[in-house]
Structure formats: C-alpha cells, structure tokens
Amino acid sequence: MERAPLRLDDSALRRYRDEGYVRLGPIVSEAERDALFVEEARFRPRLGYGTRENRTLLVSMQLCHRSEAVRRTCTAGRHVPLVVQLLGPNVCLTHTQFLTKLPDGAETRSDIPWHQDNGYGRLEPMTDVTVWLALTDADERNGGLWIVPGSHRRGLLEHGAAGVNPLLRESAVEGDAVAVPLRAGEAVAFSGLTVHGSGPNRTDRPRTGFYARYCEPGVRMMSENGRPVLEDPHSWMVAGEAE
Ligand SMILES: O=C(O)CCC(=O)C(=O)O
C-alpha cells in the first residue's frame, strides 16, 4: 500500500532547532524492518565491541555497498525527505551501523557513554543529522537512547576514552538528559552536536538499533585530515546535488 510521505511541521522543526532532536515517528514498515533484521544477523560480528567485559555490544558498520536492504533504507527511506527538511536540499549519507545490545549480566555493560557524533568522526561544518531507528522496542530497561536537550548549542565538547569501554569516546555532560523510548520501527533525528548515549541492556532480550548519519556533500572529514566526504567510498548522495 502507498503510504503518504512524512513531513515535519513548524513546531517539529522548531523543536529540532531548539532542543537538537526531534522524533520522526514510524519510518519503516514491518517488512522493511524484517529485511534489516536479516541483514543485522548476516553482518553481526562474532565478537563484542571492546574488552571482554563489553562483549554484549555488537556493532557492524558501513554496509551500504554490501546490503541492498540497508542501502534502500538509507537512501530511499521515508525519513529522507525529513532529513532534507532538517539539513537542506543536498544530502549525503556518510555513516551507517547496526548496534545490538545483548542482555547484560552482572559482568557486562553495553553502555554507549555520553557523546556527540562529532566527538567521533568530526565533520566540518558540523551540520550533520543522525537518524536512529529502533528495530526492537528500545527504552530505559534495555539500553534505549538518552538525549540531553539543548546540548547542541554548546558547540563541540571535549571527548576522551570512555571509562566503561576504552574503545568508545565520552564527553562530560551538563544538563538533564531525557529518555527517548521508541517502539520498533520508530526513529528519532538528532544533530551531530547533540549529546546522547544509552545504558546497559538489563532485559533478557537483545536490543537492536540502526543508525544513519547524513551531512552536506561539501563537508570535510576532519578526523581524516580534512578529506572531502564525497571521496570516502562509504558516502552516497541521497538528495539534491553535490557542489
Ligand atoms: O545504539 C545506541 O545505543 C547508541 C548509538 C550511538 O549513540 C552512536 O552510535 O552514536
């Protein structure tokens, strides 16, 4: 069945500008979600991310060139026009990942510490937008997202190695975080300067999220010596034109 295109109204756009994030609602059908699940299982790493204690955090990245379902979602998903509204007419996809948190036990922690996406791969300018799609329900119990509203207005914060997992980065956080519980199939968009993170999975079932980061095509990747984003093999134009 044809579905009406999604659109953010003025108050949603204002919320993104003021708070640094906005809920997008459901953006995939059940069939599309199932297809992504198949790909998550196909590319799921055998080993968890980080030290032995962090083996419950399973991350697979940059799959657009290997997975038709991933490519279709990122480049032609219902959320793409919403990203155009937030970012402008010319939109390039720069990063994708599945992130699954297996149930944590007493000795494992699958937290993603507080960070800004520009605290990992810094882009210039930092106008990028991330769309985080829940493939399972994701809430406070199973390691769902937390966001610090308004934190994007403080600019790029200093990041260091995270205490819970030294392969991850962490920033100091000032201000009150809010939980952003999502039902499976729903998504939230946040800016590359919005502080966010997620806790451990204290349930007995995996939690899976899918992440797509978009930027303007003229952006440079400062964590890679200022390389133009379009020279990266994982970049894909999804709307408009490259300058
Ligand atoms: O999936 C999560 O729990 C958070 C992922 C995230 O914040 C990130 O990859 O930047």
The ligand as a MOL file (V3000), in Angstrom:
LIG
                    3D

  0  0  0     0  0            999 V3000
M  V30 BEGIN CTAB
M  V30 COUNTS 10 9 0 0 0
M  V30 BEGIN ATOM
M  V30 1 O 22.6480 2.4560 19.6230 0
M  V30 2 C 22.9040 3.1130 20.6340 0
M  V30 3 O 22.6180 2.7140 21.7560 0
M  V30 4 C 23.5530 4.4660 20.5230 0
M  V30 5 C 24.3790 4.5850 19.3040 0
M  V30 6 C 25.0580 5.9070 19.2380 0
M  V30 7 O 24.8310 6.7810 20.0250 0
M  V30 8 C 26.0430 6.1710 18.2400 0
M  V30 9 O 26.4720 5.2310 17.5560 0
M  V30 10 O 26.4410 7.3580 18.1040 0
M  V30 END ATOM
M  V30 BEGIN BOND
M  V30 1 2 1 2
M  V30 2 1 2 3
M  V30 3 1 2 4
M  V30 4 1 4 5
M  V30 5 1 5 6
M  V30 6 2 6 7
M  V30 7 1 6 8
M  V30 8 2 8 9
M  V30 9 1 8 10
M  V30 END BOND
M  V30 END CTAB
M  END
